[in-house]
Amino acid sequence: MTTPDEPAPASRPEHDDPARYIELAGFEGEWRELWWDQDFLRLMARRLGLGEVRRALDVGCGAGHWGRTLLPHLPGDAELVGVDRVEAFLELAAREAVARELDGRCRYQLAAAESLPFPDASFDLVTCQTVLIHVADPARALAEMRRVTRPGGLILAAEPDNLANTLAWLNCSVETSPADVRALLELQQLCEAGKRALGEGDSSIGGRLPGLFMAAGLRDISVHNTDKCARLVPPYATHPERVDLSVFVGWCREHAWFTGGREDSRRLYLAGGGAAEDFPARWRLVQAWCDAFVRDVEAGRFYGARGMLHYLIAGRRAPE
Ligand SMILES: C[S@@+](CC[C@H](N)C(=O)[O-])C[C@H]1O[C@@H](n2cnc3c(N)ncnc32)[C@H](O)[C@@H]1O
């Protein structure tokens, strides 16, 4: 099922295997809940005036994490609508809302970011998290988000710079030579270039969003970053450490790199202009890094202060 005037789809990995996507994106479990501190969001809510919001739209809501994370910072009677282009995620979001007794305030419907099925100026707040990194044409999605925001209303995007985030991992305690760090980063760069070329989005769009917000005609642009930073210190006894490591150890056990598993990474790498003959050696580096990481964690000798570039970029639709 698609919305009537949805644009011709680029490749949509989440459609091919929603169950796998739910697992890899951390839609179940608590990992996404580690991305923000509620006291930091309280500060942001005050600065951004979220107390004025009566109707909010969460674009590309997935299982609903981001909307639910923001909800405590909106007035108690504010309504949240979530849209996504994958039915299976919306079902999960609706179930989660019922489980938290939020179903009176949250509703979910099928829609593409590029053609939102709402009249102009329908919402006080239009927001998204880790969605613009997946769309073929972020300018088009932002224009649509702006259209459904009321004049003077807020557009708020939480989007990362994943190339920088990969480097943060590589700078943790797994011993990696400078040449291997460069090769791994280049692999990621080429995969990201391939992802862009295939119309699957820009995994490191965060740093480009102020420019895209300006180009979309937004005003009062502000940029913040999550204050979260994973402390990873043996014996990894805290709850956040256990959750964070269970996700990354799980990925590394199956050699799922930041760009996906081997086949998906190869597809993106080639689309990004990587040489086919170089890929096996690059992938052996990924495997070696992942194996060393798992070994170090299991032996209690992995240390890290894993910072995240996960920006919170806000802008207003100009009042009329
Ligand atoms: C990484 S998930 C993020 C989900 C949620 N925002 C969160 O932070 O938990 C990306 C989501 O964006 C959705 N998505 C990607 N492109 C989209 C588009 N063009 N229109 C609507 N949803 C889209 C995907 O289906 C997926 O649920």
PDBQT file of the ligand as one rigid body, heavy atoms in Angstrom, charges set to zero:
ROOT
HETATM    1  C1  LIG A 401      16.172   4.547  11.274  1.00  0.00    +0.000 C 
HETATM    2  S1  LIG A 401      14.442   4.543  11.257  1.00  0.00    +0.000 S 
HETATM    3  C2  LIG A 401      14.015   5.802  12.438  1.00  0.00    +0.000 C 
HETATM    4  C3  LIG A 401      12.679   5.583  13.085  1.00  0.00    +0.000 C 
HETATM    5  C4  LIG A 401      12.281   6.620  14.161  1.00  0.00    +0.000 C 
HETATM    6  N1  LIG A 401      12.268   7.966  13.608  1.00  0.00    +0.000 N 
HETATM    7  C5  LIG A 401      13.191   6.556  15.369  1.00  0.00    +0.000 C 
HETATM    8  O1  LIG A 401      13.989   7.471  15.568  1.00  0.00    +0.000 OA
HETATM    9  O2  LIG A 401      13.131   5.558  16.097  1.00  0.00    +0.000 OA
HETATM   10  C6  LIG A 401      14.041   5.313   9.719  1.00  0.00    +0.000 C 
HETATM   11  C7  LIG A 401      12.555   5.281   9.444  1.00  0.00    +0.000 C 
HETATM   12  O3  LIG A 401      12.258   6.172   8.392  1.00  0.00    +0.000 OA
HETATM   13  C8  LIG A 401      11.293   5.567   7.552  1.00  0.00    +0.000 C 
HETATM   14  N2  LIG A 401      11.413   6.218   6.243  1.00  0.00    +0.000 N 
HETATM   15  C9  LIG A 401      12.517   6.266   5.469  1.00  0.00    +0.000 A 
HETATM   16  N3  LIG A 401      12.252   6.987   4.364  1.00  0.00    +0.000 NA
HETATM   17  C10 LIG A 401      10.982   7.413   4.470  1.00  0.00    +0.000 A 
HETATM   18  C11 LIG A 401      10.132   8.203   3.637  1.00  0.00    +0.000 A 
HETATM   19  N4  LIG A 401      10.582   8.682   2.488  1.00  0.00    +0.000 N 
HETATM   20  N5  LIG A 401       8.883   8.446   4.054  1.00  0.00    +0.000 NA
HETATM   21  C12 LIG A 401       8.415   7.948   5.230  1.00  0.00    +0.000 A 
HETATM   22  N6  LIG A 401       9.167   7.174   6.046  1.00  0.00    +0.000 NA
HETATM   23  C13 LIG A 401      10.428   6.919   5.678  1.00  0.00    +0.000 A 
HETATM   24  C14 LIG A 401      11.667   4.104   7.564  1.00  0.00    +0.000 C 
HETATM   25  O4  LIG A 401      10.616   3.286   7.151  1.00  0.00    +0.000 OA
HETATM   26  C15 LIG A 401      12.051   3.908   9.023  1.00  0.00    +0.000 C 
HETATM   27  O5  LIG A 401      10.968   3.583   9.822  1.00  0.00    +0.000 OA
ENDROOT
TORSDOF 0
